[in-house]
Amino acid sequence: MKRSYWTLIGVLLFGVCALSFILSLVGVNLTMLKFLDTLETPTSVIIRLTGMFAGIIIMYLSKADLSND
């Protein structure tokens, strides 16, 4: 896949997880992540934070020049 696609995937993953995390703090939940509400609260928060960090890592790796020149 091209680098721009990976960047888009990283941005979307980070954005959705960050939005879900912020909204869960005020008691609102995204419909597409409704399955996280059935889990216990610490597990749900850990999954959301992991998604945010994964999105940042994907964005970084898609933009980094990893060649050994």
N, CA, C and O atoms as CSV, one atom per row, in Angstrom:
chain,resi,resn,atom,element,x,y,z
A,1,MET,N,N,0.842,-1.176,0.000
A,1,MET,CA,C,0.000,0.000,0.000
A,1,MET,C,C,0.890,1.243,0.000
A,1,MET,O,O,2.002,1.216,0.526
A,2,LYS,N,N,0.406,2.307,-0.579
A,2,LYS,CA,C,1.173,3.540,-0.614
A,2,LYS,C,C,1.236,4.158,0.772
A,2,LYS,O,O,0.423,3.863,1.648
A,3,ARG,N,N,2.226,5.022,0.944
A,3,ARG,CA,C,2.417,5.673,2.236
A,3,ARG,C,C,1.228,6.536,2.627
A,3,ARG,O,O,0.874,6.617,3.804
A,4,SER,N,N,0.611,7.180,1.645
A,4,SER,CA,C,-0.508,8.064,1.973
A,4,SER,C,C,-1.703,7.281,2.519
A,4,SER,O,O,-2.453,7.796,3.348
A,5,TYR,N,N,-1.881,6.063,2.069
A,5,TYR,CA,C,-2.968,5.246,2.596
A,5,TYR,C,C,-2.710,4.879,4.059
A,5,TYR,O,O,-3.622,4.906,4.885
A,6,TRP,N,N,-1.460,4.538,4.367
A,6,TRP,CA,C,-1.120,4.213,5.752
A,6,TRP,C,C,-1.286,5.424,6.655
A,6,TRP,O,O,-1.727,5.306,7.799
A,7,THR,N,N,-0.926,6.598,6.125
A,7,THR,CA,C,-1.121,7.824,6.902
A,7,THR,C,C,-2.593,8.061,7.169
A,7,THR,O,O,-2.970,8.417,8.286
A,8,LEU,N,N,-3.420,7.872,6.174
A,8,LEU,CA,C,-4.860,8.037,6.335
A,8,LEU,C,C,-5.415,7.057,7.366
A,8,LEU,O,O,-6.240,7.432,8.199
A,9,ILE,N,N,-4.968,5.814,7.312
A,9,ILE,CA,C,-5.417,4.810,8.279
A,9,ILE,C,C,-4.995,5.208,9.693
A,9,ILE,O,O,-5.774,5.071,10.637
A,10,GLY,N,N,-3.774,5.697,9.838
A,10,GLY,CA,C,-3.297,6.130,11.149
A,10,GLY,C,C,-4.083,7.311,11.693
A,10,GLY,O,O,-4.426,7.348,12.874
A,11,VAL,N,N,-4.367,8.279,10.825
A,11,VAL,CA,C,-5.139,9.454,11.245
A,11,VAL,C,C,-6.551,9.055,11.648
A,11,VAL,O,O,-7.061,9.519,12.668
A,12,LEU,N,N,-7.176,8.208,10.863
A,12,LEU,CA,C,-8.536,7.763,11.192
A,12,LEU,C,C,-8.570,6.968,12.493
A,12,LEU,O,O,-9.458,7.166,13.322
A,13,LEU,N,N,-7.606,6.072,12.671
A,13,LEU,CA,C,-7.556,5.275,13.900
A,13,LEU,C,C,-7.353,6.169,15.114
A,13,LEU,O,O,-8.040,6.017,16.125
A,14,PHE,N,N,-6.415,7.097,15.015
A,14,PHE,CA,C,-6.177,8.011,16.123
A,14,PHE,C,C,-7.391,8.890,16.380
A,14,PHE,O,O,-7.790,9.078,17.529
A,15,GLY,N,N,-7.980,9.428,15.320
A,15,GLY,CA,C,-9.116,10.328,15.471
A,15,GLY,C,C,-10.332,9.662,16.090
A,15,GLY,O,O,-10.962,10.214,16.991
A,16,VAL,N,N,-10.654,8.489,15.609
A,16,VAL,CA,C,-11.828,7.779,16.135
A,16,VAL,C,C,-11.608,7.382,17.592
A,16,VAL,O,O,-12.504,7.539,18.422
A,17,CYS,N,N,-10.424,6.870,17.903
A,17,CYS,CA,C,-10.162,6.453,19.281
A,17,CYS,C,C,-10.080,7.645,20.221
A,17,CYS,O,O,-10.565,7.568,21.350
A,18,ALA,N,N,-9.481,8.739,19.784
A,18,ALA,CA,C,-9.402,9.925,20.634
A,18,ALA,C,C,-10.791,10.515,20.859
A,18,ALA,O,O,-11.136,10.889,21.980
A,19,LEU,N,N,-11.582,10.598,19.802
A,19,LEU,CA,C,-12.947,11.108,19.929
A,19,LEU,C,C,-13.772,10.215,20.845
A,19,LEU,O,O,-14.531,10.708,21.679
A,20,SER,N,N,-13.625,8.909,20.691
A,20,SER,CA,C,-14.345,7.974,21.539
A,20,SER,C,C,-13.929,8.117,22.998
A,20,SER,O,O,-14.770,8.058,23.895
A,21,PHE,N,N,-12.625,8.305,23.237
A,21,PHE,CA,C,-12.128,8.461,24.601
A,21,PHE,C,C,-12.660,9.746,25.230
A,21,PHE,O,O,-13.108,9.734,26.376
A,22,ILE,N,N,-12.615,10.841,24.497
A,22,ILE,CA,C,-13.093,12.127,25.026
A,22,ILE,C,C,-14.594,12.083,25.278
A,22,ILE,O,O,-15.068,12.553,26.312
A,23,LEU,N,N,-15.340,11.521,24.337
A,23,LEU,CA,C,-16.785,11.453,24.516
A,23,LEU,C,C,-17.181,10.524,25.658
A,23,LEU,O,O,-18.186,10.765,26.326
A,24,SER,N,N,-16.407,9.465,25.891
A,24,SER,CA,C,-16.736,8.556,26.986
A,24,SER,C,C,-16.535,9.225,28.343
A,24,SER,O,O,-17.147,8.818,29.331
A,25,LEU,N,N,-15.691,10.236,28.398
A,25,LEU,CA,C,-15.486,10.953,29.659
A,25,LEU,C,C,-16.725,11.737,30.072
A,25,LEU,O,O,-16.958,11.955,31.261
A,26,VAL,N,N,-17.521,12.160,29.091
A,26,VAL,CA,C,-18.737,12.920,29.403
A,26,VAL,C,C,-19.990,12.061,29.313
A,26,VAL,O,O,-21.099,12.566,29.484
A,27,GLY,N,N,-19.828,10.774,29.047
A,27,GLY,CA,C,-20.967,9.864,29.059
A,27,GLY,C,C,-21.631,9.624,27.717
A,27,GLY,O,O,-22.698,9.013,27.657
A,28,VAL,N,N,-21.015,10.098,26.635
A,28,VAL,CA,C,-21.563,9.881,25.293
A,28,VAL,C,C,-20.703,8.820,24.620
A,28,VAL,O,O,-19.489,8.797,24.821
A,29,ASN,N,N,-21.311,7.942,23.825
A,29,ASN,CA,C,-20.563,6.873,23.172
A,29,ASN,C,C,-20.832,6.863,21.678
A,29,ASN,O,O,-21.940,7.160,21.230
A,30,LEU,N,N,-19.803,6.516,20.912
A,30,LEU,CA,C,-19.962,6.356,19.476
A,30,LEU,C,C,-20.664,5.038,19.191
A,30,LEU,O,O,-20.404,4.030,19.848
A,31,THR,N,N,-21.542,5.052,18.220
A,31,THR,CA,C,-22.312,3.851,17.894
A,31,THR,C,C,-21.421,2.736,17.371
A,31,THR,O,O,-21.633,1.570,17.701
A,32,MET,N,N,-20.418,3.082,16.551
A,32,MET,CA,C,-19.597,2.036,15.952
A,32,MET,C,C,-18.653,1.372,16.955
A,32,MET,O,O,-18.114,0.301,16.677
A,33,LEU,N,N,-18.450,1.990,18.109
A,33,LEU,CA,C,-17.625,1.385,19.152
A,33,LEU,C,C,-18.466,0.978,20.358
A,33,LEU,O,O,-17.977,0.949,21.488
A,34,LYS,N,N,-19.712,0.670,20.110
A,34,LYS,CA,C,-20.648,0.290,21.179
A,34,LYS,C,C,-20.214,-0.987,21.892
A,34,LYS,O,O,-20.517,-1.175,23.070
A,35,PHE,N,N,-19.500,-1.871,21.178
A,35,PHE,CA,C,-19.068,-3.118,21.798
A,35,PHE,C,C,-18.082,-2.869,22.936
A,35,PHE,O,O,-17.954,-3.706,23.830
A,36,LEU,N,N,-17.382,-1.734,22.919
A,36,LEU,CA,C,-16.459,-1.428,24.007
A,36,LEU,C,C,-17.192,-1.111,25.299
A,36,LEU,O,O,-16.635,-1.274,26.385
A,37,ASP,N,N,-18.436,-0.661,25.193
A,37,ASP,CA,C,-19.205,-0.331,26.386
A,37,ASP,C,C,-19.654,-1.570,27.145
A,37,ASP,O,O,-19.965,-1.489,28.333
A,38,THR,N,N,-19.691,-2.724,26.469
A,38,THR,CA,C,-20.085,-3.957,27.141
A,38,THR,C,C,-18.941,-4.511,27.985
A,38,THR,O,O,-19.169,-5.328,28.878
A,39,LEU,N,N,-17.707,-4.073,27.708
A,39,LEU,CA,C,-16.548,-4.518,28.482
A,39,LEU,C,C,-16.465,-3.724,29.776
A,39,LEU,O,O,-17.164,-2.726,29.953
A,40,GLU,N,N,-15.625,-4.165,30.654
A,40,GLU,CA,C,-15.410,-3.423,31.893
A,40,GLU,C,C,-14.710,-2.105,31.574
A,40,GLU,O,O,-14.054,-1.985,30.540
A,41,THR,N,N,-14.845,-1.132,32.447
A,41,THR,CA,C,-14.320,0.205,32.191
A,41,THR,C,C,-12.802,0.245,31.977
A,41,THR,O,O,-12.365,0.881,31.018
A,42,PRO,N,N,-11.973,-0.395,32.812
A,42,PRO,CA,C,-10.520,-0.320,32.555
A,42,PRO,C,C,-10.123,-0.944,31.220
A,42,PRO,O,O,-9.246,-0.424,30.529
A,43,THR,N,N,-10.752,-2.037,30.858
A,43,THR,CA,C,-10.460,-2.695,29.589
A,43,THR,C,C,-10.831,-1.796,28.424
A,43,THR,O,O,-10.082,-1.693,27.452
A,44,SER,N,N,-11.959,-1.159,28.514
A,44,SER,CA,C,-12.419,-0.253,27.471
A,44,SER,C,C,-11.462,0.920,27.299
A,44,SER,O,O,-11.139,1.296,26.172
A,45,VAL,N,N,-11.013,1.493,28.394
A,45,VAL,CA,C,-10.091,2.625,28.334
A,45,VAL,C,C,-8.748,2.196,27.763
A,45,VAL,O,O,-8.150,2.928,26.974
A,46,ILE,N,N,-8.269,1.029,28.148
A,46,ILE,CA,C,-6.991,0.528,27.643
A,46,ILE,C,C,-7.065,0.296,26.141
A,46,ILE,O,O,-6.117,0.615,25.424
A,47,ILE,N,N,-8.173,-0.254,25.648
A,47,ILE,CA,C,-8.333,-0.483,24.211
A,47,ILE,C,C,-8.362,0.841,23.457
A,47,ILE,O,O,-7.757,0.955,22.391
A,48,ARG,N,N,-9.055,1.840,23.995
A,48,ARG,CA,C,-9.106,3.155,23.337
A,48,ARG,C,C,-7.735,3.813,23.305
A,48,ARG,O,O,-7.338,4.365,22.278
A,49,LEU,N,N,-7.006,3.762,24.419
A,49,LEU,CA,C,-5.670,4.350,24.462
A,49,LEU,C,C,-4.701,3.613,23.540
A,49,LEU,O,O,-3.864,4.237,22.888
A,50,THR,N,N,-4.815,2.291,23.485
A,50,THR,CA,C,-3.977,1.504,22.593
A,50,THR,C,C,-4.257,1.869,21.138
A,50,THR,O,O,-3.327,1.955,20.336
A,51,GLY,N,N,-5.507,2.082,20.792
A,51,GLY,CA,C,-5.850,2.510,19.437
A,51,GLY,C,C,-5.274,3.869,19.098
A,51,GLY,O,O,-4.829,4.096,17.974
A,52,MET,N,N,-5.281,4.781,20.073
A,52,MET,CA,C,-4.698,6.107,19.836
A,52,MET,C,C,-3.194,6.000,19.606
A,52,MET,O,O,-2.667,6.607,18.673
A,53,PHE,N,N,-2.499,5.234,20.446
A,53,PHE,CA,C,-1.062,5.076,20.278
A,53,PHE,C,C,-0.727,4.330,18.981
A,53,PHE,O,O,0.261,4.650,18.320
A,54,ALA,N,N,-1.538,3.348,18.621
A,54,ALA,CA,C,-1.311,2.625,17.372
A,54,ALA,C,C,-1.470,3.557,16.177
A,54,ALA,O,O,-0.706,3.465,15.216
A,55,GLY,N,N,-2.444,4.445,16.228
A,55,GLY,CA,C,-2.625,5.418,15.150
A,55,GLY,C,C,-1.438,6.342,15.016
A,55,GLY,O,O,-1.011,6.650,13.904
A,56,ILE,N,N,-0.897,6.792,16.142
A,56,ILE,CA,C,0.287,7.661,16.108
A,56,ILE,C,C,1.491,6.910,15.554
A,56,ILE,O,O,2.253,7.464,14.762
A,57,ILE,N,N,1.669,5.663,15.957
A,57,ILE,CA,C,2.796,4.865,15.471
A,57,ILE,C,C,2.676,4.612,13.977
A,57,ILE,O,O,3.671,4.697,13.257
A,58,ILE,N,N,1.478,4.302,13.497
A,58,ILE,CA,C,1.272,4.079,12.068
A,58,ILE,C,C,1.569,5.350,11.285
A,58,ILE,O,O,2.206,5.293,10.233
A,59,MET,N,N,1.115,6.501,11.787
A,59,MET,CA,C,1.408,7.764,11.104
A,59,MET,C,C,2.910,8.031,11.071
A,59,MET,O,O,3.442,8.436,10.037
A,60,TYR,N,N,3.591,7.812,12.180
A,60,TYR,CA,C,5.028,8.058,12.237
A,60,TYR,C,C,5.776,7.148,11.265
A,60,TYR,O,O,6.630,7.611,10.508
A,61,LEU,N,N,5.456,5.861,11.287
A,61,LEU,CA,C,6.164,4.921,10.420
A,61,LEU,C,C,5.869,5.168,8.946
A,61,LEU,O,O,6.718,4.903,8.095
A,62,SER,N,N,4.687,5.670,8.635
A,62,SER,CA,C,4.375,5.940,7.231
A,62,SER,C,C,5.113,7.170,6.721
A,62,SER,O,O,5.362,7.281,5.521
A,63,LYS,N,N,5.464,8.088,7.603
A,63,LYS,CA,C,6.169,9.306,7.199
A,63,LYS,C,C,7.682,9.219,7.370
A,63,LYS,O,O,8.413,10.020,6.786
A,64,ALA,N,N,8.162,8.268,8.155
A,64,ALA,CA,C,9.586,8.165,8.438
A,64,ALA,C,C,10.324,7.583,7.234
A,64,ALA,O,O,9.809,6.732,6.510
A,65,ASP,N,N,11.532,8.068,7.051
A,65,ASP,CA,C,12.400,7.520,6.019
A,65,ASP,C,C,13.270,6.440,6.659
A,65,ASP,O,O,14.237,6.747,7.357
A,66,LEU,N,N,12.929,5.201,6.424
A,66,LEU,CA,C,13.587,4.085,7.101
A,66,LEU,C,C,14.719,3.473,6.297
A,66,LEU,O,O,15.214,2.402,6.649
A,67,SER,N,N,15.138,4.128,5.226
A,67,SER,CA,C,16.236,3.587,4.417
A,67,SER,C,C,17.553,3.811,5.137
A,67,SER,O,O,17.703,4.775,5.889
A,68,ASN,N,N,18.496,2.930,4.910
A,68,ASN,CA,C,19.807,2.984,5.559
A,68,ASN,C,C,20.847,3.626,4.653
A,68,ASN,O,O,21.910,3.049,4.425
A,69,ASP,N,N,20.561,4.779,4.152
A,69,ASP,CA,C,21.492,5.456,3.249
A,69,ASP,C,C,22.628,6.090,4.000
A,69,ASP,O,O,23.505,6.702,3.391
